[in-house]
Amino acid sequence: MSDSIRKYDTIVLGAGAAGLMCAAVAGLRGRRVALLDRNSLPGRKILISGGGRCNFTNIRCEPNRFLSANPHFAKSALALYTPRHFIELVEKYNIPYHEKTLGQLFCDHSAHAILDLLLAECAKGKVEHVPDAHSIQVERDSSGFHLQCAKGEFHAQSLVIATGGLSIPKLGATGFGYDLARQFGLNIVEPRPALVPLLLGGKESDWMQLAGVSALVRAGTPGSGKSGGTPKSKPPSFIEKLLVTHRGLSGPAILQISSYWKPGEPIFVDFAPEAEILTSLLKGRRDAPTLLKALREHLPQRLAEHLAQIAAPNGWTNAALEAAERSLHHWPLHPTGTEGFPKAEVTAGGVDTAGLQARTMEARNIPGLYFIGEVVDVTGWLGGFNFQWAWASAVAAGRAV
């Protein structure tokens, strides 16, 4: 081996949430770690997350909040490193935070606090950060992994891939991690945009005239169960805000259900998940003005006016009103697609977990090779779950390398 090759115990590729955490954990164990990244600055997605305040975990973190071809895979890592563990780290650095809704924890101030925490941990572990490491090539032999890139040649006994998925390419996202997985014989579950706005078109283009309207709804896919405690055989539904956009639908409810939506399927929206809308018509006047008034009592005005036109009952009999009520709680919409990876918060799919050890993230057939974070086929719900997967998978690998 040439003396010009920089030698380490561990090389981590990718200086996002998972890569920074893994490098820090390994470094603090006394491992000599190089953290290579093709970007010039670390943690770019951390800084834009949570509206710039970083929704860094969720105290309601459970395995059923994650999607994967193997729904059991994430359990080990999530059990070994829980939200409480990361909260303790946040508190150690005196970072003020608060719970927003549904267990979501945010920094009181800037997401920079979380990035600074991770960089400080890396500094304690004497991690060497190598930015602008473009054109990386990887080879493996009996001595470990050899890397060549724009910053020179590197060698290590173990290699951790934390290069993320395809979401938000303007921040540097690429499919490099998938290419490396294929190079070493691992399978890839087809990546797709997740936590992403949905597009409408055709006969439903008239919804776009409501752009800017927001309402609390329940959103689901065919066969969805209730949110929380959903039977394993059913996809969940979500009671959160829907936002109509100039291209289709967004808001937390839609971002959540987008991860479960399949092209060609409808989604179903319950416009009043906690109320009966048309009860007043069954008990009193039965006419269009009374219908509109009843809708306005539960929904924003423009949405009420739109539904008064497209969801009006077929007559004013009890049966017709009851059918209209049911339709308002199970209204089909037919997305024509998603806004794609540029608008997706995360990537679903990725490195097939069948090829990885659940407790360490190590490739089963390639000793010393690890995959963590978003590059793996584990995708969390909206609300801090993907950060918790980044921390947990990173710690699992960081303790093993």
C-alpha positions as CSV (number, residue, x, y, z in Angstrom):
1,M,0.0,0.0,0.0
2,S,1.4,3.4,-1.0
3,D,2.5,5.8,1.8
4,S,0.4,8.5,0.1
5,I,-2.8,6.7,1.0
6,R,-4.5,8.2,4.0
7,K,-5.3,5.3,6.4
8,Y,-8.2,5.1,8.8
9,D,-10.1,2.5,10.8
10,T,-13.4,3.7,9.4
11,I,-14.6,5.8,6.5
12,V,-18.1,7.3,6.5
13,L,-19.5,8.6,3.2
14,G,-22.0,11.4,3.6
15,A,-22.1,14.2,6.1
16,G,-25.8,14.4,6.7
17,A,-27.6,13.5,9.9
18,A,-26.8,9.7,9.8
19,G,-23.2,10.2,8.6
20,L,-22.3,12.8,11.2
21,M,-23.9,10.7,14.0
22,C,-22.1,7.5,13.0
23,A,-18.7,9.2,12.6
24,A,-19.1,10.8,16.0
25,V,-20.1,7.5,17.7
26,A,-17.2,5.7,16.1
27,G,-14.7,8.4,16.8
28,L,-15.7,8.6,20.5
29,R,-15.0,4.8,20.7
30,G,-11.4,5.6,19.7
31,R,-11.7,4.7,16.0
32,R,-9.8,6.8,13.5
33,V,-12.6,8.1,11.3
34,A,-12.7,10.0,8.0
35,L,-16.0,11.6,7.0
36,L,-16.1,12.2,3.3
37,D,-18.8,14.2,1.6
38,R,-19.2,15.5,-1.9
39,N,-20.8,18.7,-0.6
40,S,-18.7,21.6,0.7
41,L,-20.8,22.0,3.8
42,P,-22.2,19.3,6.1
43,G,-25.8,18.8,7.2
44,R,-27.6,20.8,4.6
45,K,-30.9,19.0,5.0
46,I,-30.7,19.3,8.7
47,L,-30.6,23.1,8.4
48,I,-33.8,23.3,6.2
49,S,-35.8,20.7,8.2
50,G,-38.7,21.6,10.3
51,G,-39.0,25.1,8.8
52,G,-35.4,25.7,9.9
53,R,-36.0,24.5,13.5
54,C,-35.2,20.8,12.9
55,N,-37.9,18.4,14.1
56,F,-35.1,16.2,15.5
57,T,-37.2,13.3,16.9
58,N,-40.6,12.1,17.9
59,I,-41.4,10.9,21.4
60,R,-44.0,8.5,20.0
61,C,-41.5,6.6,18.0
62,E,-42.7,3.1,17.3
63,P,-41.8,0.6,14.6
64,N,-45.2,0.9,13.0
65,R,-44.4,4.5,12.1
66,F,-41.9,3.2,9.5
67,L,-42.4,1.8,6.0
68,S,-40.1,-1.0,4.6
69,A,-40.4,-4.2,2.6
70,N,-39.5,-5.8,5.9
71,P,-41.5,-4.0,8.6
72,H,-39.6,-5.7,11.4
73,F,-36.1,-4.6,10.3
74,A,-36.0,-1.3,12.0
75,K,-37.1,-2.6,15.4
76,S,-33.6,-3.6,16.7
77,A,-31.9,-0.3,16.0
78,L,-34.8,1.8,17.2
79,A,-34.9,-0.2,20.5
80,L,-31.1,0.3,21.0
81,Y,-31.2,4.0,20.5
82,T,-34.5,5.7,21.5
83,P,-35.8,9.2,21.3
84,R,-34.9,9.6,25.0
85,H,-31.2,8.9,24.2
86,F,-31.1,11.7,21.6
87,I,-33.1,14.1,23.9
88,E,-30.4,13.5,26.6
89,L,-27.8,14.6,24.0
90,V,-29.8,17.7,23.1
91,E,-30.1,18.5,26.8
92,K,-26.4,17.9,27.4
93,Y,-25.8,20.7,24.9
94,N,-28.4,23.0,26.6
95,I,-30.4,23.2,23.4
96,P,-33.9,24.5,24.2
97,Y,-36.7,22.6,22.5
98,H,-40.5,22.1,22.6
99,E,-43.1,19.5,21.6
100,K,-45.3,20.9,18.8
101,T,-48.0,18.3,18.1
102,L,-48.2,14.5,18.0
103,G,-45.0,14.0,19.8
104,Q,-42.9,16.1,17.4
105,L,-39.8,17.8,19.1
106,F,-38.4,21.0,17.6
107,C,-35.6,23.3,18.5
108,D,-36.9,26.6,20.0
109,H,-34.5,28.5,17.8
110,S,-32.4,27.4,14.8
111,A,-31.7,23.9,13.4
112,H,-28.0,25.1,13.5
113,A,-28.1,23.9,17.1
114,I,-28.5,20.3,16.1
115,L,-25.8,20.5,13.4
116,D,-23.4,22.2,15.9
117,L,-24.1,19.4,18.3
118,L,-23.2,16.8,15.8
119,L,-20.0,18.7,14.7
120,A,-19.0,19.1,18.3
121,E,-19.4,15.3,18.9
122,C,-17.3,14.7,15.8
123,A,-14.6,17.0,17.1
124,K,-14.6,15.2,20.4
125,G,-14.1,12.0,18.5
126,K,-11.3,13.6,16.4
127,V,-13.2,12.8,13.2
128,E,-11.5,14.2,10.0
129,H,-14.1,15.9,7.8
130,V,-13.2,15.8,4.1
131,P,-15.6,18.0,2.1
132,D,-15.8,18.3,-1.7
133,A,-14.8,14.7,-2.1
134,H,-16.1,14.3,-5.7
135,S,-15.7,11.4,-8.1
136,I,-15.5,8.7,-5.4
137,Q,-14.5,5.2,-6.5
138,V,-14.5,2.3,-4.1
139,E,-12.7,-1.1,-4.3
140,R,-12.3,-3.8,-1.7
141,D,-9.7,-6.5,-1.1
142,S,-8.6,-8.6,1.9
143,S,-7.2,-5.6,3.7
144,G,-10.3,-3.5,3.5
145,F,-11.7,-0.7,1.4
146,H,-9.8,1.6,-1.0
147,L,-11.3,4.9,-2.0
148,Q,-10.1,7.3,-4.7
149,C,-11.6,10.7,-5.1
150,A,-10.8,14.4,-5.9
151,K,-9.3,14.7,-2.4
152,G,-6.8,11.8,-2.8
153,E,-6.7,8.1,-1.8
154,F,-8.1,6.6,1.4
155,H,-8.1,3.2,3.0
156,A,-10.1,1.8,5.9
157,Q,-11.1,-1.6,7.3
158,S,-14.7,-0.6,7.4
159,L,-16.9,1.6,5.2
160,V,-20.2,3.2,6.1
161,I,-22.5,4.5,3.4
162,A,-24.7,7.4,4.6
163,T,-25.2,9.2,1.3
164,G,-29.0,9.5,1.6
165,G,-31.6,9.1,-1.1
166,L,-32.8,11.0,-4.1
167,S,-35.0,13.6,-2.4
168,I,-34.2,17.3,-2.8
169,P,-31.4,17.0,-5.5
170,K,-30.7,20.8,-5.2
171,L,-29.0,20.0,-1.9
172,G,-26.8,17.4,-3.5
173,A,-28.9,14.2,-3.4
174,T,-27.8,11.5,-5.8
175,G,-28.2,7.8,-6.3
176,F,-24.5,7.1,-5.4
177,G,-25.3,5.0,-2.4
178,Y,-27.5,2.7,-4.5
179,D,-24.7,2.4,-7.1
180,L,-22.3,1.3,-4.4
181,A,-24.8,-1.2,-3.0
182,R,-25.3,-2.7,-6.5
183,Q,-21.5,-2.8,-7.0
184,F,-21.2,-5.0,-3.9
185,G,-24.2,-7.3,-4.9
186,L,-26.9,-5.8,-2.7
187,N,-30.4,-5.4,-4.1
188,I,-32.3,-2.2,-4.3
189,V,-36.0,-1.7,-3.5
190,E,-37.1,0.7,-6.2
191,P,-36.7,4.3,-4.8
192,R,-39.8,6.6,-4.9
193,P,-40.6,10.0,-3.6
194,A,-42.2,10.0,-0.1
195,L,-43.7,12.7,2.1
196,V,-44.4,14.5,-1.2
197,P,-47.3,16.7,-2.5
198,L,-49.7,15.0,-4.9
199,L,-50.9,16.3,-8.3
200,L,-54.4,16.5,-9.5
201,G,-55.7,16.9,-13.1
202,G,-58.4,16.1,-15.5
203,K,-61.9,16.4,-14.0
204,E,-60.4,17.3,-10.7
205,S,-58.5,20.3,-12.0
206,D,-61.3,22.5,-10.5
207,W,-59.8,21.8,-7.1
208,M,-56.9,24.1,-7.9
209,Q,-59.2,27.1,-7.7
210,L,-59.1,26.5,-4.0
211,A,-55.3,27.0,-3.8
212,G,-54.4,28.2,-0.3
213,V,-57.4,26.5,1.4
214,S,-56.4,24.4,4.4
215,A,-58.7,22.0,6.5
216,L,-58.3,19.3,9.1
217,V,-59.2,16.0,7.4
218,R,-58.6,12.3,7.6
219,A,-56.7,11.0,4.5
220,G,-56.3,7.4,3.6
221,T,-55.8,5.0,0.7
222,P,-58.0,2.0,-0.3
223,G,-58.3,-0.3,2.7
224,S,-56.9,2.2,5.2
225,G,-57.7,1.6,8.8
226,K,-58.0,4.3,11.5
227,S,-54.9,6.3,12.5
228,G,-53.0,4.8,15.4
229,G,-53.5,1.2,16.4
230,T,-54.1,0.2,12.8
231,P,-54.2,-3.5,12.1
232,K,-50.9,-4.6,10.5
233,S,-52.8,-5.8,7.4
234,K,-54.2,-2.3,6.7
235,P,-52.3,0.9,5.7
236,P,-53.0,3.8,8.2
237,S,-55.0,6.9,7.7
238,F,-54.0,10.3,9.1
239,I,-56.0,13.1,10.8
240,E,-54.0,16.2,9.9
241,K,-54.2,19.3,7.8
242,L,-54.8,19.2,4.0
243,L,-53.7,22.1,1.9
244,V,-54.9,22.7,-1.6
245,T,-52.1,24.0,-3.9
246,H,-52.1,25.4,-7.5
247,R,-50.9,21.9,-8.6
248,G,-52.9,19.6,-6.4
249,L,-52.8,18.7,-2.7
250,S,-50.2,19.1,0.1
251,G,-50.2,19.6,3.9
252,P,-49.3,17.0,6.5
253,A,-52.2,14.7,5.9
254,I,-51.3,14.4,2.2
255,L,-47.6,14.2,2.7
256,Q,-48.2,11.3,5.1
257,I,-50.5,9.4,2.9
258,S,-48.3,10.0,-0.2
259,S,-45.8,7.4,1.2
260,Y,-48.5,4.8,1.0
261,W,-50.2,5.9,-2.3
262,K,-49.6,3.9,-5.4
263,P,-50.0,5.3,-8.9
264,G,-53.4,4.6,-10.3
265,E,-55.1,4.4,-6.9
266,P,-57.4,7.0,-5.4
267,I,-56.9,8.5,-2.0
268,F,-59.9,9.1,0.2
269,V,-60.6,12.2,2.3
270,D,-62.9,12.5,5.3
271,F,-63.7,16.2,5.4
272,A,-65.1,16.1,9.0
273,P,-63.4,13.2,10.8
274,E,-64.9,14.2,14.2
275,A,-68.4,15.3,13.2
276,E,-71.6,14.6,11.2
277,I,-72.0,17.5,8.7
278,L,-75.6,17.1,7.4
279,T,-77.4,16.4,10.7
280,S,-79.2,19.7,10.6
281,L,-80.7,18.9,7.2
282,L,-82.2,15.7,8.6
283,K,-83.9,17.6,11.4
284,G,-84.9,20.9,9.6
285,R,-85.0,22.7,6.3
286,R,-83.8,20.7,3.3
287,D,-82.5,23.0,0.5
288,A,-79.3,24.2,-1.0
289,P,-78.8,27.2,1.2
290,T,-79.2,25.1,4.3
291,L,-76.7,22.6,2.8
292,L,-74.1,25.3,2.3
293,K,-74.7,26.7,5.8
294,A,-74.1,23.2,7.3
295,L,-70.9,22.8,5.3
296,R,-69.7,26.2,6.4
297,E,-70.1,25.3,10.0
298,H,-67.4,22.6,9.6
299,L,-65.2,23.7,6.7
300,P,-63.5,26.8,5.3
301,Q,-65.9,28.9,3.2
302,R,-64.3,28.2,-0.2
303,L,-64.1,24.5,0.5
304,A,-67.7,24.5,1.7
305,E,-68.9,26.2,-1.5
306,H,-67.0,23.8,-3.7
307,L,-68.4,20.7,-1.9
308,A,-71.9,22.2,-2.0
309,Q,-71.6,22.0,-5.8
310,I,-69.9,18.7,-6.3
311,A,-71.2,16.7,-3.3
312,A,-74.8,17.9,-3.2
313,P,-77.3,15.1,-2.3
314,N,-79.3,13.5,-5.1
315,G,-82.5,14.8,-3.7
316,W,-83.6,15.7,-0.1
317,T,-84.8,12.4,1.2
318,N,-83.3,10.8,4.3
319,A,-81.6,8.2,2.2
320,A,-80.1,10.8,-0.2
321,L,-78.8,12.9,2.7
322,E,-77.3,9.9,4.4
323,A,-75.6,8.9,1.2
324,A,-74.2,12.5,0.8
325,E,-73.0,12.4,4.4
326,R,-71.1,9.1,3.8
327,S,-69.5,10.6,0.7
328,L,-68.2,13.6,2.6
329,H,-66.4,11.1,4.9
330,H,-65.0,9.0,2.1
331,W,-64.5,11.4,-0.8
332,P,-62.3,9.9,-3.6
333,L,-59.6,12.0,-5.2
334,H,-57.4,10.7,-8.1
335,P,-53.8,11.9,-8.0
336,T,-52.1,11.9,-11.4
337,G,-48.7,11.7,-9.8
338,T,-46.5,13.3,-7.2
339,E,-44.3,16.4,-7.4
340,G,-41.3,14.1,-7.5
341,F,-38.0,14.0,-5.7
342,P,-37.4,17.8,-5.9
343,K,-40.3,18.3,-3.5
344,A,-40.1,15.0,-1.6
345,E,-38.9,15.2,2.0
346,V,-37.5,11.7,1.9
347,T,-37.0,8.8,-0.4
348,A,-38.9,5.5,0.2
349,G,-37.2,2.3,-1.0
350,G,-33.5,1.9,-1.1
351,V,-31.0,-0.7,-0.1
352,D,-32.9,-3.9,0.6
353,T,-32.8,-4.7,4.3
354,A,-32.7,-8.5,3.5
355,G,-29.0,-7.9,2.8
356,L,-28.2,-6.1,6.1
357,Q,-27.8,-7.1,9.7
358,A,-30.6,-5.4,11.7
359,R,-28.5,-4.8,14.9
360,T,-25.4,-3.4,13.1
361,M,-26.4,-2.3,9.6
362,E,-23.6,-4.4,8.2
363,A,-24.0,-6.1,4.8
364,R,-24.5,-9.8,5.4
365,N,-22.1,-10.9,2.6
366,I,-19.6,-8.0,2.7
367,P,-17.9,-7.8,6.1
368,G,-17.0,-4.2,7.0
369,L,-19.6,-2.6,4.7
370,Y,-22.5,-0.7,6.4
371,F,-25.5,1.2,5.1
372,I,-27.4,3.7,7.3
373,G,-30.1,6.4,7.2
374,E,-32.2,7.3,4.2
375,V,-30.2,5.1,1.7
376,V,-31.7,2.1,3.4
377,D,-35.3,0.8,2.7
378,V,-36.7,2.3,5.9
379,T,-38.8,5.4,5.7
380,G,-40.6,7.1,8.6
381,W,-43.7,9.1,8.9
382,L,-43.7,12.9,8.9
383,G,-42.8,14.4,12.3
384,G,-39.2,13.5,13.3
385,F,-39.3,9.8,12.6
386,N,-36.8,9.9,9.8
387,F,-34.3,11.8,12.0
388,Q,-34.8,9.1,14.7
389,W,-34.0,6.4,12.1
390,A,-30.9,8.4,11.1
391,W,-29.7,8.5,14.7
392,A,-30.6,4.9,15.6
393,S,-29.1,3.3,12.4
394,A,-26.0,5.5,12.8
395,V,-25.4,4.5,16.4
396,A,-25.9,0.8,15.5
397,A,-23.2,1.0,12.9
398,G,-21.0,3.4,14.9
399,R,-20.9,0.9,17.7
400,A,-20.0,-1.9,15.4
401,V,-17.3,-0.6,13.1
